[in-house]
Amino acid sequence: MKTICAISTAPGVGGIAVIRISGQNAIPLADKVFRGRHLLADTPANTIRYGEAVNGSEVLDNVLCSVFRAPHSFTGEDTVEIACHGSQYVQQAIVRALIDAGCALAEPGEFTKRAFLNGKLDLTEAEAVADLISAQSKAEKDLALAHLKGGVSAEIKSLRDQLLTLTSLLELELDFADHEELEFADRTELAELAERIRLKLTTLIDSFQLGNAVKNGVPVAIVGPVNAGKSTLLNALLGEEKAIVSDIPGTTRDAIEDCLYINGLQFRFIDTAGLRETSDTIENIGISRSKAAAEKAQIILYVCSLTDPSQVDEEAIQAWRSSGKTVLKIQNKADLVPGAQIAENGHDTLVLSAKYDSLESLKQAIYESAGLKASQFELSATISSARHYEALVRAREAILRVRQGMNDGLSGEFLSMDLHDCLDAIGEITGEITNDEVLGNIFSKFCIGK
């Protein structure tokens, strides 16, 4: 396998940068561009050497080289990490020197892919590396770190071990098919084991709501009639002038989106065009997009003005609630209607002035409306990947077929087929069963150098 190199630090200027080299010839190739008191080839593992990075007779920079020897490295291969100054010219010059020496430029995610192929990480842990790199909140960091430490992997391994026990007992019977009186697998015990597996799969599947919200954010649509103060509310929540505010009805024509973290959880707010009947073609497009945003949202902030209560569409609010969405009714412009705050506040209705109030009560109501509390699930066993979720759903469907087959008195041969479907689905999560196309799709999303 070729020896690869790449810049592992983010693009831009910084104090230092790290260039990583990995492969069978990583150390001798690094020696071609490193000049110090000792050769890297003679350097013990986990040791740092000081010297110069050179290209022929040209000195490129003063550097530190860290040496890691297989299998005790991130990739499981011999690895050298060169720490140089953060100049983009210096970084590129060292990479060019390494390529001239015989290294190949790494593809996106190739270092982590090698760690997976060399058994240093399973696929869930490898994906957690990318999640940890892109984490923008403590919740995202904690979730990715829990996965990187093998939390999901341990749950999947436990499930797989139980399934293998179930499968092996059934297939042992198939080996003695000529002796119908032999039954190695007690059907009552197998049914109980299948039910425990189903319950565990269901717990993991249910955890996806929390994991997905932590990773991608909870979508919140701000909808309501024109001139109700939706854009003012968005600006107040975000603490910046994100949306144009005007007294002219229909100012907002297109959806405006931004994120806010409340108690460590990301919420994706979408300010939409005001809902009304209009002959304006462009505004109607915006209104259609408003309705589409509401359909995709988990939480809807229905903003109306206390100065014009006749504009409230109670029928639409009820329809959204009936579809399972949480709707918080925001009666805005309380500063223009004295006494409204005391008279109108309720469980799912808040009266406020987006222009003057602090909105802390609204933020707390939004957070509670998400219905997501990390305490409901073990963070280490919380699913955040749509790929994992889809595989777990298929695994549960297969184990349900097994239970139904037991109830119907099917033979072990048919039960075994469904068990293998369940095993295959679970194996896809950790990478025990995979293909080049899946791996290519996963690791292509990584940054180069990781």
C-alpha positions in Angstrom: 0.0 0.0 0.0 1.3 3.4 -0.9 2.7 5.8 1.7 0.5 8.9 2.0 1.0 12.5 3.3 -1.2 15.5 3.8 -1.6 18.7 5.8 -3.7 17.8 8.9 -4.4 21.2 10.2 -7.1 23.5 8.9 -6.5 25.8 5.9 -5.2 29.2 6.8 -2.4 30.9 8.8 -1.6 29.7 12.3 1.2 29.4 14.7 2.0 25.8 13.8 0.8 23.3 11.3 1.0 19.5 11.2 1.8 17.4 8.2 1.1 13.7 8.6 2.8 10.8 6.8 1.6 7.2 7.1 2.5 3.9 5.4 5.2 1.2 5.3 7.8 3.7 4.1 6.7 6.6 6.2 9.9 6.8 8.2 12.5 6.4 5.5 10.6 8.9 3.2 10.4 11.4 6.0 14.2 11.0 6.5 14.6 12.3 3.0 13.2 15.7 4.0 14.3 15.8 7.6 17.8 16.8 8.7 18.7 16.5 12.4 21.3 15.1 14.8 19.6 11.7 14.5 17.9 9.8 11.7 14.2 9.2 12.2 14.9 5.5 11.3 17.1 5.3 14.4 14.5 7.0 16.6 12.5 5.0 19.1 8.7 5.0 18.9 6.8 7.8 20.4 9.8 10.2 20.3 10.1 13.7 19.0 13.2 14.9 17.1 14.1 18.5 16.4 15.7 19.5 13.1 15.1 21.1 9.7 12.8 20.3 6.8 14.8 20.4 3.6 14.3 20.0 -0.1 17.7 19.1 -1.4 20.0 21.9 -0.2 17.2 24.3 0.6 16.1 24.7 4.2 12.3 25.0 4.4 11.7 25.4 8.1 12.7 24.3 11.6 10.5 21.4 12.5 9.6 18.8 15.1 9.1 15.2 13.9 7.0 12.8 16.0 7.7 9.1 15.2 5.0 6.4 15.7 5.7 2.8 14.8 3.2 0.2 13.7 0.9 -1.1 15.1 0.9 1.6 17.8 -0.3 4.6 15.8 -3.6 6.1 14.7 -3.6 4.3 11.4 -1.9 1.2 12.6 1.0 1.9 10.2 4.4 3.6 10.7 3.5 7.3 11.0 5.5 10.5 11.2 4.0 13.9 12.1 5.9 17.0 11.1 5.1 20.1 13.1 6.2 23.2 11.2 5.4 26.9 11.4 1.9 27.8 10.1 3.0 29.6 6.8 1.0 28.2 3.9 4.0 28.4 1.7 6.1 26.3 4.2 3.3 23.7 4.5 3.0 23.3 0.8 6.7 23.3 0.3 7.2 20.4 2.8 4.3 18.5 1.2 5.9 19.0 -2.3 9.2 17.7 -0.9 7.6 14.6 0.5 5.8 13.9 -2.8 9.2 14.3 -4.6 10.6 11.8 -2.1 8.0 9.2 -3.0 4.9 9.9 -1.0 1.4 10.2 -2.5 -1.1 12.9 -1.5 -3.7 11.4 0.8 -7.4 11.4 -0.3 -10.1 12.8 2.0 -10.4 10.6 5.1 -7.7 8.2 4.0 -5.8 8.2 7.3 -9.0 7.3 9.2 -10.0 4.8 6.5 -6.6 3.0 7.1 -7.3 3.0 10.8 -10.5 1.2 10.1 -9.0 -1.2 7.6 -6.2 -2.0 10.0 -8.6 -2.8 12.9 -7.8 0.3 15.0 -11.3 1.6 14.8 -14.7 0.1 13.7 -16.9 2.0 11.3 -19.0 3.7 14.0 -15.8 4.9 15.7 -14.3 6.1 12.4 -17.5 8.1 11.7 -17.3 9.6 15.2 -13.9 11.1 14.2 -15.6 13.2 11.6 -18.4 14.1 14.0 -15.8 15.2 16.6 -14.0 17.4 14.1 -17.2 19.1 13.0 -18.7 19.4 16.5 -19.8 23.0 17.3 -21.3 22.5 20.7 -20.5 20.7 24.0 -23.4 18.3 23.3 -22.1 17.4 19.8 -18.6 17.0 21.3 -19.8 14.8 24.1 -21.8 12.6 21.8 -19.0 12.2 19.2 -16.5 11.4 22.0 -18.8 8.8 23.5 -19.1 7.1 20.1 -15.3 7.4 19.5 -14.8 5.6 22.8 -16.9 2.7 21.5 -20.2 3.3 23.2 -22.4 2.4 20.2 -19.9 -0.3 19.2 -20.3 -2.0 22.6 -24.1 -2.0 22.3 -24.0 -3.4 18.7 -21.4 -6.1 19.7 -23.7 -7.2 22.6 -26.7 -7.4 20.2 -24.6 -9.3 17.6 -23.4 -11.8 20.3 -26.9 -12.5 21.3 -28.0 -13.0 17.7 -25.1 -15.3 17.0 -26.2 -17.4 20.0 -29.7 -17.6 18.6 -28.5 -18.4 15.1 -26.0 -21.0 16.1 -28.6 -23.0 18.1 -31.1 -23.0 15.2 -28.4 -23.9 12.7 -27.3 -26.7 14.9 -30.7 -28.2 14.5 -30.4 -27.9 10.7 -27.2 -30.1 10.9 -29.3 -32.8 12.3 -32.4 -32.3 10.1 -32.7 -36.1 9.7 -33.5 -36.3 13.4 -36.7 -34.3 13.7 -37.0 -35.2 17.4 -33.8 -33.3 18.2 -34.4 -29.7 19.3 -31.3 -27.8 20.5 -33.0 -24.5 20.8 -35.8 -24.2 23.3 -38.4 -22.1 21.5 -39.6 -20.4 24.7 -36.1 -19.3 25.5 -35.5 -18.2 21.9 -38.7 -16.1 21.9 -37.6 -14.4 25.1 -34.1 -13.7 23.7 -35.7 -12.4 20.4 -37.9 -10.1 22.5 -34.9 -8.7 24.5 -33.1 -8.0 21.2 -36.2 -6.3 19.8 -36.5 -4.1 22.9 -32.8 -3.1 22.7 -33.1 -2.3 19.0 -36.2 -0.2 19.8 -34.3 1.8 22.5 -31.4 2.5 20.0 -33.9 3.5 17.3 -35.8 5.8 19.7 -32.5 7.5 20.7 -32.0 8.7 17.2 -34.4 11.7 17.8 -32.0 13.0 20.5 -28.9 12.1 18.6 -30.1 13.7 15.3 -31.1 16.8 17.2 -27.7 17.1 18.9 -25.9 16.5 15.6 -28.1 18.5 13.1 -30.3 20.7 15.3 -34.0 20.9 16.0 -35.9 22.7 13.1 -38.1 25.5 14.3 -40.3 27.4 11.8 -41.4 31.0 12.7 -44.8 31.4 10.9 -47.8 33.6 11.1 -49.6 36.5 9.4 -47.9 39.4 7.8 -46.6 42.3 10.0 -46.8 40.2 13.2 -43.2 40.7 14.1 -41.7 37.4 13.0 -38.5 38.9 11.7 -38.2 41.1 14.8 -38.5 37.9 16.9 -35.8 36.1 14.9 -33.4 39.0 15.3 -34.1 39.2 19.1 -33.6 35.4 19.5 -30.3 35.5 17.6 -29.1 38.8 19.1 -28.3 40.3 15.7 -30.0 42.0 12.7 -30.4 38.8 10.6 -33.7 39.6 8.9 -34.9 42.9 7.4 -37.6 44.5 9.7 -40.2 46.9 8.2 -43.7 48.1 8.9 -44.5 47.2 5.3 -46.5 44.0 5.1 -44.8 41.2 3.0 -41.3 42.5 3.5 -39.9 38.9 4.1 -40.2 37.1 0.8 -37.9 34.1 1.3 -37.0 31.9 4.2 -34.1 33.1 6.4 -32.4 30.4 8.5 -29.9 30.6 11.4 -28.9 28.6 14.5 -29.1 29.2 18.2 -27.9 27.0 21.0 -30.2 26.7 24.0 -28.9 24.7 27.0 -26.3 23.1 24.7 -28.9 21.9 22.1 -28.9 23.4 18.6 -32.1 24.9 17.2 -32.4 25.8 13.5 -34.7 28.8 13.3 -36.4 29.6 9.9 -38.1 33.0 9.5 -40.7 32.7 6.8 -42.9 35.0 4.7 -46.1 36.1 6.2 -49.2 34.1 5.5 -52.0 36.0 3.6 -53.9 36.0 0.4 -52.0 38.0 -2.2 -51.8 38.4 -6.0 -48.0 39.1 -5.8 -46.3 36.2 -7.6 -43.0 36.5 -5.8 -44.7 36.8 -2.4 -46.8 33.7 -3.2 -43.7 31.8 -3.8 -42.4 32.9 -0.4 -45.7 31.9 1.2 -45.5 28.4 -0.4 -42.0 28.1 1.1 -43.4 29.1 4.5 -45.9 26.3 4.4 -43.2 23.9 3.3 -40.9 25.0 6.2 -43.8 24.5 8.7 -44.3 20.9 7.4 -40.6 20.0 7.9 -40.3 21.7 11.3 -40.5 19.9 14.6 -41.5 23.1 16.5 -43.6 25.9 15.1 -43.6 29.4 16.6 -46.9 30.9 15.4 -46.4 34.6 15.8 -49.5 36.9 15.8 -50.0 40.5 16.8 -52.1 41.4 19.9 -53.1 44.5 17.9 -54.9 42.4 15.3 -56.2 39.1 16.8 -58.5 38.5 13.8 -55.5 37.4 11.7 -54.9 34.3 13.9 -55.5 31.1 11.9 -56.6 28.7 14.7 -57.5 26.0 12.1 -53.9 25.9 10.8 -52.6 25.8 14.4 -54.9 22.9 15.3 -53.9 21.0 12.1 -50.2 21.3 12.9 -50.8 20.1 16.4 -52.9 17.2 15.2 -50.0 16.1 12.9 -47.8 15.8 16.0 -45.9 19.1 15.8 -45.4 21.3 18.8 -47.0 24.7 18.2 -46.1 27.6 20.5 -48.5 30.5 20.0 -46.6 33.8 20.3 -48.8 36.8 20.9 -46.4 39.6 20.0 -46.4 43.4 20.5 -47.5 43.2 24.1 -45.9 46.7 24.5 -48.8 48.1 22.5 -51.5 46.4 24.6 -51.1 47.1 28.3 -52.1 44.3 30.7 -51.9 41.6 28.1 -49.0 39.8 29.7 -51.0 39.0 32.8 -54.2 38.2 31.1 -53.2 35.9 28.3 -50.1 33.8 29.2 -50.8 30.0 29.1 -49.1 26.6 28.8 -48.6 26.8 25.0 -49.3 30.6 24.5 -46.8 33.3 25.4 -47.5 37.0 25.4 -44.4 39.1 24.8 -42.8 42.0 23.1 -40.1 40.8 20.7 -38.8 44.3 20.6 -38.3 44.9 24.3 -38.5 41.6 26.3 -35.5 39.4 27.1 -37.2 36.2 25.6 -35.6 33.9 28.2 -39.0 32.4 29.0 -39.5 31.8 25.3 -36.1 30.1 24.9 -36.9 27.8 27.8 -40.3 27.0 26.3 -38.7 26.1 23.0 -36.1 23.9 24.7 -38.8 22.0 26.7 -40.9 21.7 23.5 -38.2 19.7 21.9 -38.9 16.9 24.4 -35.3 15.8 24.3 -33.4 15.2 27.5 -30.0 13.4 27.4 -30.9 11.8 30.7 -33.5 9.7 28.8 -30.7 7.8 27.1 -27.2 6.7 27.8 -25.2 9.2 25.7 -22.7 6.5 24.7 -25.6 4.5 23.2 -27.4 7.3 21.5 -27.7 7.0 17.7 -26.9 10.1 15.6 -26.3 8.7 12.2 -29.1 8.2 9.6 -27.1 5.3 8.3 -27.2 3.6 11.7 -30.8 4.4 12.1 -31.8 2.8 8.8 -29.8 -0.3 9.5 -31.4 -0.7 13.0 -34.9 -0.3 11.6 -34.1 -3.1 9.1 -32.7 -5.2 11.9 -35.8 -4.8 14.0 -38.1 -5.7 11.1 -36.1 -8.9 10.7 -36.3 -9.8 14.4 -40.0 -9.2 14.3 -40.3 -11.7 11.5 -38.4 -14.1 13.6 -40.8 -13.7 16.5 -43.8 -14.0 14.1 -42.2 -17.1 12.6 -41.9 -18.7 16.0 -45.5 -18.0 16.8 -46.5 -19.5 13.4 -44.3 -22.6 14.1 -41.9 -22.1 11.2 -39.0 -24.4 11.0 -35.5 -23.3 12.1 -34.4 -23.0 8.4 -36.8 -20.1 7.8 -36.1 -18.5 11.1 -32.4 -18.7 10.4 -32.8 -16.7 7.2 -34.4 -13.8 9.0 -31.8 -14.0 11.7 -29.1 -13.6 9.1 -30.9 -10.6 7.7 -30.8 -9.1 11.2 -27.1 -9.9 11.6 -26.3 -8.4 8.3 -28.1 -5.2 9.1 -26.3 -4.9 12.4 -23.0 -5.8 10.9 -23.3 -2.9 8.4 -23.2 -0.4 11.3 -19.8 -1.4 12.7 -18.4 -2.3 9.3 -18.2 -6.1 9.8 -20.3 -6.3 6.6 -19.5 -3.5 4.1 -18.4 -2.8 0.6 -16.1 -0.3 -1.2 -19.0 1.9 -2.3 -20.2 2.4 1.3 -16.7 3.1 2.6 -16.0 5.5 -0.3 -19.2 7.4 0.5 -18.4 7.6 4.3 -14.8 8.6 4.0 -15.2 11.0 1.1 -17.0 13.4 3.6 -13.9 13.7 5.7 -11.4 16.5 5.4 -8.0 15.8 3.8 -5.4 15.0 6.4 -7.8 13.1 8.6 
